[in-house]
């Protein structure tokens, strides 16, 4: 048995599972692959945005980390995963449609919720065609995204700040964002305006020259008198 070291301290990203899953569905599931597939779908769809959220069979079978937990042999793991999908569809937990793909028919799966049922109707009516994603769905070592960093270090999200965070996540490297949050916490400047000012300065002047060192007197003068004087407070 492989040992688990436990969950780390502090806030962690969570996945929402309906309470009905535990009361009505869990007692009915008697197959380990089906159970893992079902939980995987809850996780995978919550990594996405937009009205219609889905997972393709190809994406699932390409996630070698997930498959390794089903069977040690890759071929046997793929067989188990496909069997788990079939059982989850037959039980009614998942909804399955097939759409044309570049390499042949593509199997697409939705969770059987009102949103999932609407998505299936949209596919069948030709209003929505699932396509390739910029980033495939796959299990990786957990790394906090910008929203988790904000909630852990600053406070609750608002719609306005969420839009600003999403834009920053597209513009700046993840490592920069994590370090900027760390610097803000170390200097007790727990606000987004301070963090975005750090990122903008790194982008303009180069990160190695940016706020990784204690500010000089010239830095103080420039920021106290400059356009960021209401943001930067050393």
C-alpha positions as CSV (number, residue, x, y, z in Angstrom):
1,X,0.0,0.0,0.0
2,X,1.4,3.4,-1.0
3,X,1.5,5.8,1.9
4,X,-0.2,9.3,1.9
5,X,1.5,12.0,3.9
6,X,-1.7,13.9,4.6
7,X,-3.1,17.2,3.5
8,X,-0.9,20.3,4.0
9,X,-1.8,23.0,6.5
10,X,-3.8,26.1,5.5
11,X,-6.5,26.6,3.0
12,X,-6.6,24.2,0.1
13,X,-8.5,24.1,-3.2
14,X,-11.7,22.0,-2.9
15,X,-14.0,20.1,-5.3
16,X,-17.7,20.3,-4.8
17,X,-19.6,17.0,-4.7
18,X,-23.4,17.0,-4.4
19,X,-24.7,15.7,-1.1
20,X,-27.0,13.4,-3.0
21,X,-23.9,11.5,-4.2
22,X,-23.2,10.2,-0.7
23,X,-26.9,9.6,0.2
24,X,-28.2,8.0,-3.1
25,X,-25.3,7.2,-5.5
26,X,-22.4,6.0,-3.4
27,X,-24.3,3.1,-1.8
28,X,-25.2,1.8,-5.3
29,X,-21.6,1.9,-6.8
30,X,-20.0,-1.5,-6.4
31,X,-17.2,-1.2,-8.8
32,X,-13.9,0.6,-8.0
33,X,-13.3,1.9,-11.5
34,X,-16.8,3.3,-11.8
35,X,-16.3,5.1,-8.4
36,X,-13.0,6.6,-9.5
37,X,-14.3,7.6,-12.9
38,X,-17.3,9.3,-11.3
39,X,-15.1,11.3,-8.8
40,X,-12.7,12.1,-11.6
41,X,-15.5,13.7,-13.6
42,X,-16.6,15.8,-10.7
43,X,-13.0,17.1,-10.4
44,X,-12.4,17.5,-14.2
45,X,-15.5,19.5,-14.9
46,X,-14.7,21.9,-12.1
47,X,-11.3,22.7,-13.7
48,X,-13.2,24.3,-16.6
49,X,-15.1,27.5,-17.3
50,X,-18.1,28.2,-19.4
51,X,-21.7,27.0,-19.7
52,X,-20.9,23.5,-21.1
53,X,-18.3,21.4,-19.3
54,X,-17.3,18.0,-20.5
55,X,-14.6,15.3,-20.7
56,X,-13.7,13.3,-23.7
57,X,-12.7,9.6,-23.6
58,X,-9.4,10.6,-25.3
59,X,-8.6,13.1,-22.5
60,X,-9.3,10.5,-19.8
61,X,-7.2,7.8,-21.5
62,X,-4.3,10.3,-21.9
63,X,-4.2,11.0,-18.2
64,X,-1.5,8.4,-17.3
65,X,-1.4,9.5,-13.6
66,X,-5.1,8.7,-13.2
67,X,-4.9,5.5,-15.1
68,X,-2.0,4.3,-13.0
69,X,-4.3,4.2,-10.0
70,X,-6.6,1.7,-11.8
71,X,-4.1,-0.9,-13.0
72,X,-0.3,-1.1,-13.1
73,X,-0.4,-2.2,-16.7
74,X,-1.3,0.7,-19.1
75,X,-3.4,-1.5,-21.4
76,X,-5.3,-3.0,-18.4
77,X,-5.8,0.4,-16.9
78,X,-7.3,1.8,-20.2
79,X,-9.6,-1.2,-20.3
80,X,-10.7,-0.6,-16.7
81,X,-11.3,3.1,-17.4
82,X,-13.5,2.4,-20.4
83,X,-15.4,-0.2,-18.4
84,X,-15.9,2.3,-15.6
85,X,-17.2,4.9,-18.1
86,X,-19.7,2.4,-19.5
87,X,-21.0,1.5,-16.0
88,X,-21.3,5.2,-15.0
89,X,-23.3,5.9,-18.2
90,X,-25.5,2.8,-17.7
91,X,-26.2,3.9,-14.1
92,X,-27.2,7.3,-15.2
93,X,-24.4,9.3,-13.4
94,X,-22.8,10.3,-16.7
95,X,-24.3,11.4,-20.0
96,X,-22.6,10.2,-23.2
97,X,-22.7,11.7,-26.7
98,X,-20.6,11.0,-29.8
99,X,-19.5,13.8,-32.1
100,X,-17.4,13.9,-35.3
101,X,-13.6,14.4,-34.7
102,X,-10.5,14.9,-36.7
103,X,-9.4,11.3,-36.1
104,X,-12.9,9.8,-36.1
105,X,-15.9,9.9,-33.7
106,X,-15.2,11.5,-30.4
107,X,-16.8,10.2,-27.2
108,X,-17.9,13.1,-24.9
109,X,-19.1,12.8,-21.3
110,X,-21.1,15.2,-19.1
111,X,-22.3,14.7,-15.5
112,X,-26.0,14.1,-15.3
113,X,-27.0,17.5,-13.9
114,X,-29.3,20.1,-15.4
115,X,-26.3,21.8,-16.9
116,X,-25.1,18.5,-18.4
117,X,-28.5,17.7,-19.8
118,X,-28.7,21.1,-21.4
119,X,-25.3,20.5,-22.9
120,X,-26.4,17.2,-24.4
121,X,-29.5,18.9,-25.9
122,X,-27.3,21.7,-27.3
123,X,-25.0,19.1,-29.0
124,X,-27.9,17.1,-30.4
125,X,-29.5,20.3,-31.7
126,X,-26.2,21.4,-33.3
127,X,-25.8,24.5,-31.1
128,X,-22.6,23.3,-29.4
129,X,-19.8,21.2,-30.7
130,X,-17.1,20.1,-28.2
131,X,-13.6,20.9,-29.6
132,X,-10.0,20.7,-28.7
133,X,-8.9,22.6,-25.6
134,X,-5.8,24.8,-25.2
135,X,-4.9,22.9,-22.0
136,X,-5.8,19.2,-21.6
137,X,-7.5,18.0,-18.5
138,X,-5.1,15.9,-16.5
139,X,-4.0,15.2,-12.9
140,X,-0.8,17.1,-12.0
141,X,0.8,18.0,-8.7
142,X,-1.4,20.6,-7.1
143,X,-0.2,24.2,-7.6
144,X,-2.3,27.0,-6.2
145,X,-3.8,29.2,-9.0
146,X,-4.1,32.9,-8.7
147,X,-7.6,32.7,-7.2
148,X,-6.4,30.4,-4.4
149,X,-3.4,32.6,-3.7
150,X,-5.7,35.6,-3.4
151,X,-8.2,33.9,-1.0
152,X,-5.4,32.4,1.1
153,X,-3.4,35.6,1.4
154,X,-5.8,38.5,1.0
155,X,-9.4,37.6,1.4
156,X,-12.7,36.7,-0.3
157,X,-13.0,37.2,-4.1
158,X,-15.4,39.7,-5.7
159,X,-16.5,39.6,-9.4
160,X,-14.4,42.7,-10.2
161,X,-11.2,41.4,-8.6
162,X,-11.8,38.0,-10.2
163,X,-11.7,39.6,-13.7
164,X,-8.4,41.4,-12.8
165,X,-6.9,38.2,-11.4
166,X,-7.9,36.2,-14.5
167,X,-6.3,38.9,-16.7
168,X,-3.1,38.8,-14.7
169,X,-2.9,35.0,-14.8
170,X,-2.9,35.2,-18.6
171,X,-0.3,38.0,-18.7
172,X,2.3,37.0,-16.1
173,X,4.2,33.7,-15.4
174,X,2.8,31.6,-12.5
175,X,6.1,31.7,-10.7
176,X,6.1,35.6,-10.8
177,X,2.6,35.7,-9.4
178,X,3.4,33.3,-6.5
179,X,6.5,35.3,-5.6
180,X,4.7,38.6,-5.8
181,X,2.1,37.3,-3.3
182,X,4.9,36.0,-1.1
183,X,6.6,39.4,-1.1
184,X,3.3,41.2,-0.3
185,X,2.8,38.9,2.7
186,X,6.3,39.3,3.9
187,X,6.0,43.1,3.8
188,X,2.5,43.0,5.3
189,X,1.1,44.7,2.1
190,X,-1.8,42.3,1.6
191,X,-3.7,44.0,-1.2
192,X,-4.0,43.3,-4.9
193,X,-2.8,46.8,-6.0
194,X,0.5,46.2,-4.3
195,X,0.9,42.8,-6.0
196,X,0.0,44.0,-9.5
197,X,2.5,46.9,-9.0
198,X,5.2,44.4,-8.3
199,X,4.3,42.4,-11.5
200,X,4.2,45.5,-13.6
201,X,7.6,46.7,-12.3
202,X,9.1,43.3,-13.1
203,X,7.7,43.4,-16.6
204,X,9.1,46.9,-17.2
205,X,12.5,46.7,-15.5
206,X,13.2,43.0,-15.4
207,X,12.4,40.7,-12.6
208,X,16.0,40.4,-11.2
209,X,16.0,44.2,-10.7
210,X,12.5,44.2,-9.3
211,X,11.3,43.9,-5.7
212,X,13.4,40.9,-4.8
213,X,15.7,43.0,-2.8
214,X,15.1,45.7,-0.1
215,X,14.3,49.0,-1.8
216,X,17.0,51.7,-2.1
217,X,16.4,55.3,-1.2
218,X,16.1,56.0,-4.9
219,X,13.4,53.4,-5.2
220,X,11.5,55.0,-2.3
221,X,11.7,58.5,-3.8
222,X,10.6,57.3,-7.2
223,X,7.6,55.4,-5.9
224,X,6.6,57.9,-3.2
225,X,6.6,60.8,-5.8
226,X,5.7,58.8,-8.9
227,X,2.4,57.5,-10.4
228,X,2.3,54.5,-8.1
229,X,2.6,56.6,-4.9
230,X,-0.9,55.7,-3.8
231,X,-0.1,52.0,-4.2
232,X,3.4,51.4,-3.1
233,X,4.1,52.0,0.6
234,X,7.5,50.8,1.7
